[in-house]
Amino acid sequence: MIGLISATAAGAAARDRLAAAWPDRTRVYEGPVADAVRRAFAECEQLVCFLATGAVVRIIAPLLADKASDPGVVCVDEGGRFAVSLAGGHGGGANELARAVGEVLGAEPVVTTATDAVDLPGLDTLGLPVEGDVAAVSRALLDGEPVALRAEVAWPLPPLPVAAEGAYTIRLTDRLVEAAEREVVLRPPSLVVGVGASSGVPAEEVLGLVETALREAGLSVRSLAEFTTVDAKAEEPGIVEAARRLGVPLMTYPAGELSGVEVPNPSDAPLAAVGTPSVAEASALLRGGELLVPKRKSERADGTAAMATCAVVRRPGRGRLAVVGLGPGARDLLTPRAKAELRRAAVLVGLDQYVDQIRDLLRPGTRVLESGLGAEEERARTAVEEARKGQAVALIGSGDAGVYAMASPALAEASDDIDVIGVPGVTAALAAAAILGAPLGHDHVSISLSDLHTPWEVIERRVRAAAEADIVVTFYNPRSRGRDWQLPKALAILAEHRAPGTPVGVVRNASRPDEASRLTTLGALDPATVDMMTVVTVGNTATRDIAGRMVTPRGYRWQTAQEGAR
Ligand code: SAH
């Protein structure tokens, strides 16, 4: 919950706008201001104070305890110009909150946390448990001192400006080690614990068993990712409660699936009870990985029979491949999600001219693998290979990366051992349509005239089908120096079914600095004015030039009736 506190009329107005934007997440605290701030501080995870920073500092100073547990506090000034992250920037989420408040109120977010200000991800914001001297290692990163990354487990981290050697280290490990001086230990969620139990097992018995197994194997409980078991035990209270206390999800699988997993220690008891010779080992191993602790049983002080078993598996780090569309060119047509993925990636793969388009957005330490035109397959392969090494990779393309671009060659290469995240982008047809008017108001199709990868007969057949079906057509890759006869040919096919006066929109470099567009007709278009930076959109028989804009009616029946009456 976010507590909102204001003092003046202007503050209250801004407060109400925020409350209206986030009705379920906010609570307004009324009454004397100091008292309201104190109550909100005690009750909420975050505060937005429409008050001077000085006033808020004085009120919260005696309440501050620890940056890991204190609420995040944001102050908005009387003019609503700034949203200041005052305290709890990382742990309390105040930096993120300042940005979000800024979006809603049109205020400038003010963030002074060093790692955020120079664009490094805070070591405590990577989403992984962290131990050791975070402040010292962060300072070293900021000061450009060499910080070495020692990754014992491959895990898709965001970019960090690390060196091969350094006086400071970031250690990525699930092993039970103490952070040394000038060292930070990051805990990847790499350990999967399979649990088997008889009905009525006490939660303490499961917890004790798991904690002992991890400790004796030299593994950190903070790297615990999940509990696994058989479906029949999905609601076994002792298992559910133990998972809850350790803060991990419980994944369950059908006995049939578990009995297909080869395990070192099968036994008859679970086979009789739940229909698989192994629960702990099989469920932990199901998604692959290395068995670190074979099945072991709980020990009971009174010597009665053990009620729980567990096994520990280290699952392989799954790389992350984001396939990101950059939009047609203009920065404000790049989606916020695309931007976030570009900054999340430690490795960026793309055509050099697209990399140039977004280079300023990349975080320090991002490894850029760029190549020239062509080399598509190779780019796709490189991106997938890097992801399979456990890296966080972004593969970029202009417009939408799935439209005549990198997504399909990349996914054709990708196996199921990596996560793939697709980020849609504004494709050229849409960018051009918005410039032209509303040419895509009814059914439409895109056709690439490049016969590099597709035989011309196939292209021609599709153009003909679109022509016969009276579908609006946008041509991508319409014409290059070596390919100059395809566009005239395609237009001629359309002209067999559409009048010479049919509107045609030509847009070159949509949303780029030298954007140019014109509206002409099927009869008047000079193909020589079209190049590879261009898309050509040909209307259907209902498309009209209305006040210089290309408009394709949505085709409601009444419209046809109206036209008939004219
Ligand atoms: N993935 C891209 C398309 C790649 S094919 C997308 O979704 O937009 C390359 C063709 O796209 C070019 O030959 C041109 O026809 C078209 N194109 C890409 N960007 C364009 C832009 N900004 N303006 C006009 N056409 C563009």
Boltz pocket constraint, residues with backbone or C-beta under 6 A from the ligand:
constraints:
  - pocket:
      binder: B
      contacts: [[A, 328], [A, 329], [A, 397], [A, 398], [A, 399], [A, 400], [A, 401], [A, 402], [A, 403], [A, 404], [A, 405], [A, 426], [A, 427], [A, 428], [A, 429], [A, 431], [A, 432], [A, 475], [A, 476], [A, 477], [A, 478], [A, 507], [A, 508], [A, 509], [A, 510], [A, 511], [A, 512], [A, 531], [A, 532], [A, 533], [A, 534], [A, 535]]
      max_distance: 6.0
